[in-house]
Every structure is written in C-alpha cells, then in structure tokens.
Amino acid sequence: TYAYFRLFFPEVKSLTRHILRNNIEGAVNDELAIDAWERALDLQFGKDDDAYFLQKMADAYERIGDAYTAGVCRDEALRLAG
C-alpha cells in the first residue's frame, strides 16, 4: 500500500510548499508560523525555499522581539541564497 501513496507524494509536497509560502503568514500567530517554517526545512524543498522560510522566520522572530534569533535566521538565509 505504501507504493500507492507514493504516487501522490509530489502533489502533496507541492501543496504543502504552496501553503507554507502563501497561507501561513498572517493566518496564525508568529510562534505557530515559526514552528511550521522550521518543520518545512526538514522537508528538503531546496535552497531557495529554505532561504525563503528562514527569511520569514527572521521576520517573525523580529516581531516577537527576538532580534538575536532573527539575525541567525537572516544570516543562514543569505548563506543559502548565495
């Protein structure tokens, strides 16, 4: 049965990517958004997406007053964006 579900994995991954890039920010609180974007990094969407998620995390950390972690995320986003 696993092989059957594997057929749909590209579509699931595409939909997940779309949601993470377009529907998280502003729809949930910053802490929950950060958690979602952190988990997105584990999905291995690629460097561009990882840089995007890290930048969004940095923005959220700034909003909640954690400038240090925001800086770490921005630095990593810049490194990935290359």
All heavy atoms as an XYZ file, in Angstrom:
664
protein
N       0.808     -1.199      0.000
C       0.000      0.000      0.000
C       0.849      1.261      0.000
O       0.395      2.287     -0.451
C      -0.949      0.022      1.204
O      -0.187     -0.027      2.389
C      -1.950     -1.107      1.142
N       2.058      1.199      0.515
C       2.925      2.375      0.533
C       3.193      2.886     -0.877
O       3.185      4.095     -1.117
C       4.239      2.060      1.247
C       5.226      3.196      1.195
C       5.034      4.332      1.984
C       6.324      3.154      0.347
C       5.916      5.390      1.922
C       7.218      4.211      0.289
C       7.006      5.323      1.079
O       7.883      6.374      1.016
N       3.407      1.977     -1.822
C       3.678      2.376     -3.203
C       2.513      3.187     -3.767
O       2.723      4.140     -4.520
C       3.959      1.158     -4.067
N       1.312      2.834     -3.403
C       0.142      3.576     -3.867
C       0.208      5.026     -3.399
O      -0.007      5.955     -4.174
C      -1.134      2.902     -3.362
C      -2.384      3.688     -3.648
C      -2.978      3.654     -4.902
C      -2.980      4.475     -2.657
C      -4.125      4.379     -5.173
C      -4.126      5.194     -2.917
C      -4.695      5.141     -4.176
O      -5.824      5.866     -4.437
N       0.502      5.239     -2.132
C       0.553      6.591     -1.593
C       1.733      7.377     -2.137
O       1.665      8.592     -2.277
C       0.579      6.561     -0.068
C      -0.724      6.141      0.514
C      -0.862      4.888      1.089
C      -1.824      6.978      0.474
C      -2.080      4.487      1.620
C      -3.042      6.584      1.000
C      -3.170      5.338      1.574
N       2.797      6.677     -2.469
C       3.971      7.352     -3.007
C       3.653      8.036     -4.338
O       4.256      9.034     -4.678
C       5.123      6.365     -3.159
C       6.436      7.060     -3.382
C       7.611      6.173     -3.185
N       7.425      4.836     -3.710
C       8.408      4.036     -4.015
N       9.637      4.431     -3.838
N       8.180      2.834     -4.473
N       2.674      7.532     -5.057
C       2.271      8.153     -6.319
C       1.785      9.584     -6.119
O       1.934     10.430     -6.998
C       1.160      7.344     -6.989
C       1.514      5.967     -7.506
C       0.255      5.243     -7.979
C       2.519      6.072     -8.638
N       1.208      9.868     -4.967
C       0.648     11.184     -4.699
C       1.616     12.116     -3.981
O       1.306     13.285     -3.784
C      -0.634     11.048     -3.863
C      -1.700     10.292     -4.571
C      -1.961      8.972     -4.244
C      -2.429     10.887     -5.592
C      -2.944      8.262     -4.905
C      -3.413     10.180     -6.260
C      -3.671      8.872     -5.927
N       2.779     11.623     -3.613
C       3.698     12.431     -2.822
C       4.109     13.728     -3.511
O       4.139     14.775     -2.864
C       4.921     11.618     -2.400
C       5.740     12.340     -1.375
C       5.279     12.490     -0.077
C       6.956     12.897     -1.714
C       6.017     13.173      0.868
C       7.701     13.588     -0.774
C       7.231     13.722      0.523
N       4.408     13.748     -4.812
C       4.759     15.030     -5.441
C       3.648     16.071     -5.320
O       3.925     17.253     -5.079
C       5.027     14.659     -6.904
C       5.427     13.227     -6.846
C       4.606     12.627     -5.734
N       2.400     15.654     -5.458
C       1.293     16.591     -5.327
C       1.153     17.085     -3.888
O       0.893     18.267     -3.646
C      -0.024     15.949     -5.790
C      -0.112     15.752     -7.282
C       0.551     14.474     -7.780
O       1.016     13.666     -6.941
O       0.630     14.300     -9.001
N       1.328     16.175     -2.946
C       1.247     16.557     -1.533
C       2.371     17.535     -1.194
O       2.143     18.552     -0.534
C       1.303     15.313     -0.625
C       1.450     15.695      0.843
C       0.074     14.448     -0.839
N       3.554     17.253     -1.668
C       4.697     18.133     -1.400
C       4.489     19.504     -2.045
O       4.766     20.538     -1.437
C       5.981     17.482     -1.906
C       7.226     18.138     -1.388
C       8.462     17.322     -1.690
C       9.697     17.998     -1.159
N      10.914     17.240     -1.439
N       3.955     19.531     -3.242
C       3.679     20.792     -3.927
C       2.638     21.612     -3.179
O       2.796     22.829     -2.999
C       3.222     20.508     -5.356
O       2.866     21.702     -6.000
N       1.578     20.962     -2.736
C       0.539     21.659     -1.984
C       1.085     22.166     -0.652
O       0.801     23.302     -0.244
C      -0.656     20.734     -1.742
C      -1.805     21.332     -0.933
C      -2.387     22.554     -1.617
C      -2.878     20.276     -0.701
N       1.874     21.360      0.015
C       2.479     21.763      1.282
C       3.363     22.985      1.084
O       3.297     23.953      1.852
C       3.296     20.605      1.883
O       2.429     19.478      2.071
C       3.938     20.994      3.196
N       4.173     22.964      0.040
C       5.049     24.103     -0.275
C       4.213     25.355     -0.500
O       4.533     26.433      0.006
C       5.890     23.781     -1.505
C       6.815     24.880     -1.915
C       7.586     24.484     -3.203
N       8.362     25.587     -3.676
C       7.887     26.539     -4.497
N       6.645     26.504     -4.923
N       8.669     27.530     -4.864
N       3.146     25.230     -1.271
C       2.283     26.379     -1.549
C       1.699     26.941     -0.248
O       1.703     28.167     -0.043
C       1.155     25.972     -2.503
C       0.156     27.063     -2.714
N       0.373     28.105     -3.593
C      -1.049     27.299     -2.139
C      -0.648     28.924     -3.555
N      -1.535     28.460     -2.681
N       1.199     26.073      0.607
C       0.618     26.521      1.875
C       1.664     27.223      2.730
O       1.418     28.297      3.288
C      -0.020     25.343      2.630
C      -1.264     24.863      1.876
C      -0.344     25.707      4.075
C      -1.819     23.548      2.365
N       2.844     26.644      2.827
C       3.900     27.225      3.659
C       4.368     28.578      3.132
O       4.719     29.462      3.901
C       5.085     26.263      3.746
C       4.829     25.022      4.598
C       5.878     23.956      4.307
C       4.807     25.385      6.073
N       4.354     28.749      1.833
C       4.815     30.013      1.243
C       3.718     31.072      1.191
O       4.029     32.268      1.219
C       5.370     29.780     -0.162
C       6.712     29.072     -0.167
C       7.261     28.956     -1.571
N       7.663     30.239     -2.098
C       8.923     30.663     -2.206
N       9.907     29.886     -1.813
N       9.189     31.845     -2.703
N       2.460     30.658      1.097
C       1.410     31.625      0.805
C       0.293     31.743      1.838
O      -0.455     32.721      1.793
C       0.764     31.278     -0.551
C       1.760     31.303     -1.669
O       2.336     32.332     -1.968
N       1.994     30.154     -2.275
N       0.153     30.777      2.712
C      -1.016     30.775      3.581
C      -0.722     30.761      5.069
O      -1.668     30.700      5.865
C      -1.916     29.571      3.253
C      -2.404     29.607      1.833
O      -1.859     28.922      0.979
N      -3.404     30.410      1.556
N       0.522     30.800      5.463
C       0.848     30.726      6.892
C       0.929     32.121      7.508
O       0.267     32.405      8.506
C       2.183     29.960      7.114
C       2.056     28.517      6.642
C       2.629     30.043      8.570
C       1.120     27.665      7.448
N       1.718     32.976      6.900
C       1.933     34.307      7.462
C       0.618     35.080      7.533
O      -0.116     35.183      6.553
C       2.948     35.076      6.621
C       3.372     36.382      7.238
C       4.480     37.050      6.465
O       4.598     36.832      5.244
O       5.235     37.798      7.091
N       0.317     35.582      8.703
C      -0.895     36.354      8.906
C      -2.122     35.506      9.226
O      -3.142     36.037      9.656
N      -2.031     34.205      8.994
C      -3.174     33.328      9.269
C      -3.088     32.699     10.648
O      -4.108     32.285     11.206
C      -3.271     32.238      8.203
N      -1.878     32.599     11.182
C      -1.656     32.032     12.504
C      -0.702     32.954     13.259
O      -0.061     33.824     12.662
C      -1.076     30.593     12.435
C      -2.043     29.652     11.722
C       0.277     30.578     11.745
N      -0.584     32.748     14.570
C       0.333     33.601     15.326
C       1.777     33.298     14.929
O       2.080     32.266     14.323
C       0.098     33.472     16.836
C       0.446     32.113     17.386
O       1.510     31.560     17.107
N      -0.448     31.556     18.189
N       2.667     34.221     15.244
C       4.069     34.103     14.823
C       4.743     32.846     15.348
O       5.527     32.225     14.637
C       4.870     35.345     15.231
C       4.546     36.542     14.360
O       4.267     36.356     13.155
O       4.583     37.676     14.879
N       4.446     32.454     16.577
C       5.083     31.268     17.138
C       4.709     30.009     16.358
O       5.554     29.162     16.081
C       4.737     31.101     18.621
C       5.351     32.143     19.526
C       4.541     33.441     19.618
O       3.485     33.558     18.959
O       4.986     34.348     20.342
N       3.450     29.908     15.998
C       2.998     28.751     15.224
C       3.573     28.786     13.805
O       3.977     27.754     13.261
C       1.468     28.704     15.187
C       0.840     27.469     14.566
C       1.328     26.194     15.256
C      -0.679     27.563     14.651
N       3.653     29.975     13.223
C       4.246     30.119     11.895
C       5.715     29.703     11.920
O       6.174     28.977     11.027
C       4.101     31.560     11.402
N       6.440     30.138     12.920
C       7.854     29.759     13.047
C       7.975     28.246     13.127
O       8.828     27.649     12.453
C       8.495     30.436     14.283
C       8.651     31.941     14.036
C       9.841     29.793     14.619
C       8.994     32.746     15.279
N       7.132     27.622     13.925
C       7.162     26.167     14.050
C       6.924     25.495     12.692
O       7.622     24.546     12.332
C       6.129     25.703     15.067
C       6.212     24.215     15.344
O       7.326     23.719     15.622
O       5.167     23.543     15.268
N       5.957     25.990     11.939
C       5.662     25.413     10.617
C       6.850     25.589      9.672
O       7.226     24.656      8.948
C       4.412     26.060     10.026
N       7.450     26.771      9.667
C       8.593     27.015      8.772
C       9.826     26.215      9.202
O      10.591     25.772      8.352
C       8.893     28.504      8.691
C       7.829     29.273      7.951
C       7.160     28.881      6.820
C       7.297     30.542      8.297
N       6.262     29.843      6.454
C       6.324     30.874      7.340
C       7.557     31.440      9.324
C       5.612     32.073      7.371
C       6.845     32.633      9.356
C       5.890     32.943      8.389
N      10.012     26.025     10.505
C      11.113     25.171     10.962
C      10.933     23.748     10.454
O      11.878     23.112      9.988
C      11.192     25.166     12.496
C      11.809     26.405     13.085
C      11.813     26.389     14.596
O      11.101     25.561     15.218
O      12.528     27.229     15.175
N       9.718     23.250     10.547
C       9.429     21.895     10.059
C       9.592     21.825      8.539
O       9.981     20.786      8.004
C       8.035     21.463     10.480
C       7.940     21.221     11.971
C       6.515     20.946     12.395
N       6.417     20.871     13.833
C       6.303     19.749     14.514
N       6.295     18.593     13.885
N       6.205     19.774     15.816
N       9.289     22.915      7.860
C       9.433     22.951      6.397
C      10.887     22.724      5.990
O      11.150     22.122      4.941
C       8.933     24.286      5.855
N      11.815     23.185      6.809
C      13.236     22.996      6.496
C      13.597     21.515      6.435
O      14.477     21.122      5.680
C      14.107     23.717      7.529
C      13.951     25.245      7.576
C      14.759     25.810      8.734
C      14.354     25.885      6.259
N      12.890     20.689      7.193
C      13.142     19.243      7.195
C      12.618     18.548      5.935
O      12.997     17.417      5.651
C      12.491     18.584      8.417
C      13.124     19.033      9.723
O      14.316     19.397      9.705
O      12.420     19.008     10.747
N      11.744     19.215      5.199
C      11.131     18.609      4.013
C      12.007     18.686      2.767
O      11.664     18.119      1.743
C       9.764     19.244      3.738
C       8.729     19.025      4.833
C       7.448     19.791      4.512
C       8.428     17.543      4.999
N      13.100     19.400      2.859
C      14.090     19.475      1.778
C      13.469     19.937      0.457
O      13.603     19.285     -0.575
C      14.791     18.135      1.602
C      15.494     17.676      2.850
C      16.100     16.293      2.723
O      15.895     15.589      1.745
N      16.859     15.896      3.725
N      12.824     21.104      0.503
C      12.266     21.679     -0.717
C      13.363     22.225     -1.627
O      13.177     22.355     -2.820
C      11.286     22.805     -0.393
C       9.968     22.317      0.143
C       9.632     22.515      1.474
C       9.065     21.681     -0.677
C       8.415     22.080      1.963
C       7.843     21.234     -0.194
C       7.516     21.437      1.133
N      14.489     22.594     -1.059
C      15.589     23.156     -1.833
C      16.092     24.448     -1.211
O      15.445     25.036     -0.338
N      17.240     24.896     -1.669
C      17.889     26.072     -1.078
C      17.038     27.331     -1.167
O      16.974     28.106     -0.218
C      19.242     26.325     -1.740
C      20.321     25.372     -1.317
C      21.645     25.771     -1.950
C      22.747     24.818     -1.528
N      24.038     25.238     -2.070
N      16.409     27.562     -2.311
C      15.607     28.782     -2.462
C      14.440     28.803     -1.484
O      14.175     29.829     -0.848
C      15.083     28.917     -3.894
C      16.180     29.218     -4.902
O      17.264     29.692     -4.491
O      15.948     28.983     -6.098
N      13.745     27.693     -1.376
C      12.635     27.629     -0.429
C      13.129     27.714      0.999
O      12.526     28.411      1.832
C      11.827     26.344     -0.632
C      10.961     26.400     -1.870
O      10.298     27.428     -2.104
O      10.955     25.408     -2.615
N      14.226     27.034      1.307
C      14.766     27.100      2.666
C      15.151     28.535      3.021
O      14.878     29.002      4.132
C      15.970     26.171      2.827
C      15.579     24.701      2.887
O      14.360     24.398      2.917
O      16.497     23.855      2.890
N      15.773     29.254      2.086
C      16.128     30.658      2.325
C      14.866     31.488      2.561
O      14.835     32.354      3.443
C      16.932     31.209      1.156
N      13.831     31.227      1.788
C      12.562     31.940      1.949
C      11.980     31.678      3.337
O      11.558     32.619      4.028
C      11.587     31.491      0.864
C      10.228     32.128      0.970
C       9.976     33.367      0.395
C       9.194     31.492      1.658
C       8.727     33.958      0.500
C       7.947     32.076      1.767
C       7.712     33.301      1.188
O       6.480     33.886      1.296
N      11.931     30.412      3.755
C      11.374     30.074      5.065
C      12.204     30.707      6.183
O      11.655     31.220      7.160
C      11.285     28.564      5.260
C      10.393     27.868      4.268
C      10.775     26.677      3.702
C       9.170     28.412      3.899
C       9.962     26.026      2.789
C       8.345     27.781      2.987
C       8.740     26.576      2.427
N      13.516     30.684      6.047
C      14.378     31.300      7.056
C      14.151     32.809      7.133
O      14.159     33.388      8.225
C      15.845     30.980      6.765
C      16.256     29.560      7.131
C      17.530     29.171      6.395
C      16.449     29.432      8.636
N      13.945     33.444      5.996
C      13.671     34.881      5.998
C      12.342     35.166      6.687
O      12.219     36.107      7.470
C      13.656     35.422      4.571
C      13.449     36.921      4.485
C      14.534     37.702      5.204
O      15.726     37.474      5.000
N      14.133     38.622      6.059
N      11.334     34.355      6.401
C      10.035     34.518      7.059
C      10.171     34.291      8.564
O       9.554     35.000      9.365
C       9.000     33.555      6.471
C       8.575     33.928      5.078
C       7.881     35.270      5.109
C       7.358     35.664      3.758
N       6.707     36.984      3.812
N      10.981     33.302      8.950
C      11.222     33.059     10.368
C      11.891     34.266     11.004
O      11.527     34.685     12.109
C      12.089     31.804     10.550
C      11.368     30.516     10.231
S      12.462     29.081     10.112
C      13.213     29.067     11.730
N      12.867     34.842     10.316
C      13.560     36.023     10.835
C      12.577     37.165     11.056
O      12.612     37.831     12.100
C      14.673     36.444      9.876
N      11.708     37.397     10.085
C      10.708     38.464     10.232
C       9.817     38.208     11.446
O       9.516     39.133     12.208
C       9.844     38.558      8.966
C      10.629     38.967      7.728
O      11.756     39.489      7.855
O      10.100     38.750      6.614
N       9.389     36.961     11.613
C       8.522     36.618     12.748
C       9.265     36.777     14.072
O       8.693     37.297     15.047
C       7.985     35.199     12.589
N      10.517     36.326     14.110
C      11.293     36.497     15.348
C      11.456     37.976     15.685
O      11.402     38.369     16.854
C      12.660     35.818     15.239
C      12.635     34.345     15.556
C      12.967     33.399     14.587
C      12.290     33.883     16.822
C      12.953     32.033     14.869
C      12.264     32.534     17.123
C      12.593     31.615     16.141
O      12.565     30.266     16.437
N      11.639     38.821     14.681
C      11.718     40.267     14.924
C      10.423     40.775     15.560
O      10.457     41.552     16.506
C      11.975     41.014     13.612
C      13.388     40.944     13.108
C      14.353     41.829     13.882
O      13.922     42.824     14.507
O      15.554     41.513     13.849
N       9.299     40.324     15.010
C       8.009     40.785     15.526
C       7.773     40.370     16.972
O       7.107     41.091     17.723
C       6.862     40.271     14.641
C       6.755     40.984     13.317
C       5.459     40.658     12.599
N       5.343     39.250     12.232
C       5.812     38.721     11.100
N       6.447     39.488     10.225
N       5.655     37.433     10.846
N       8.320     39.211     17.368
C       8.114     38.781     18.758
C       9.244     39.234     19.683
O       9.267     38.879     20.851
C       7.891     37.249     18.863
C       9.105     36.459     18.394
C       6.637     36.841     18.113
C       8.986     34.948     18.612
N      10.173     40.020     19.132
C      11.197     40.632     19.963
C      12.463     39.834     20.170
O      13.230     40.132     21.081
N      12.718     38.841     19.338
C      13.934     38.030     19.456
C      14.893     38.388     18.321
O      14.992     37.685     17.317
C      13.577     36.548     19.418
C      14.756     35.638     19.724
O      15.911     36.118     19.699
O      14.523     34.438     19.976
N      15.579     39.514     18.511
C      16.477     40.022     17.467
C      17.655     39.088     17.212
O      18.108     38.960     16.064
C      16.978     41.414     17.844
N      18.147     38.432     18.248
C      19.289     37.539     18.067
C      18.943     36.381     17.128
O      19.651     36.122     16.154
C      19.786     36.990     19.413
C      20.887     35.970     19.229
C      22.189     36.393     18.960
C      20.620     34.603     19.272
C      23.196     35.467     18.748
C      21.615     33.670     19.063
C      22.907     34.108     18.804
O      23.904     33.187     18.581
N      17.849     35.685     17.419
C      17.464     34.549     16.584
C      17.079     35.015     15.189
O      17.365     34.334     14.202
C      16.320     33.755     17.239
O      16.723     33.388     18.569
C      15.992     32.492     16.459
N      16.475     36.188     15.092
C      16.161     36.754     13.775
C      17.437     36.928     12.959
O      17.483     36.582     11.772
C      15.443     38.093     13.937
N      18.488     37.408     13.601
C      19.767     37.587     12.916
C      20.376     36.270     12.461
O      20.915     36.171     11.352
N      20.270     35.247     13.301
C      20.778     33.921     12.935
C      20.037     33.404     11.705
O      20.651     32.894     10.762
C      20.634     32.930     14.121
C      20.938     31.508     13.683
C      21.546     33.344     15.277
N      18.721     33.556     11.706
C      17.918     33.093     10.560
C      18.260     33.884      9.296
O      18.389     33.300      8.212
C      16.428     33.219     10.865
S      15.828     32.061     12.108
N      18.412     35.195      9.427
C      18.761     36.018      8.254
C      20.122     35.630      7.692
O      20.296     35.536      6.480
C      18.760     37.492      8.625
C      17.404     38.093      8.735
C      17.460     39.616      8.818
N      16.384     40.153      9.605
C      15.109     40.117      9.280
N      14.734     39.544      8.183
N      14.193     40.653     10.076
N      21.078     35.426      8.572
C      22.417     35.031      8.122
C      22.373     33.703      7.354
O      23.011     33.564      6.311
C      23.383     34.914      9.303
C      23.723     36.256      9.922
O      23.462     37.304      9.288
O      24.273     36.260     11.046
N      21.617     32.753      7.869
C      21.502     31.454      7.204
C      20.757     31.578      5.873
O      21.133     30.953      4.883
C      20.803     30.450      8.122
C      20.728     29.055      7.547
C      22.069     28.360      7.330
O      23.102     28.842      7.843
O      22.094     27.334      6.631
N      19.741     32.429      5.841
C      19.011     32.663      4.590
C      19.940     33.255      3.537
O      19.930     32.827      2.369
C      17.818     33.571      4.832
N      20.749     34.221      3.938
C      21.703     34.838      3.000
C      22.744     33.818      2.523
O      23.127     33.814      1.353
C      22.404     36.024      3.654
C      21.542     37.271      3.831
C      22.275     38.302      4.684
C      21.165     37.848      2.473
N      23.204     32.963      3.421
C      24.181     31.942      3.050
C      23.584     31.000      2.007
O      24.240     30.662      1.013
C      24.632     31.153      4.278
C      25.743     30.169      4.016
C      26.034     29.277      5.208
N      24.981     28.321      5.471
C      24.742     27.208      4.743
N      25.482     26.949      3.673
N      23.782     26.384      5.069
N      22.345     30.599      2.211
C      21.700     29.692      1.270
C      21.401     30.360     -0.061
O      21.497     29.738     -1.116
C      20.394     29.147      1.857
C      20.532     28.128      2.969
C      19.163     27.796      3.546
C      21.216     26.868      2.476
N      21.021     31.629     -0.015
C      20.694     32.352     -1.238
C      21.936     32.624     -2.074
O      21.836     32.840     -3.273
C      19.977     33.653     -0.891
N      23.075     32.578     -1.416
C      24.362     32.595     -2.020
C      24.874     33.676     -2.792
O      25.612     33.819     -3.597
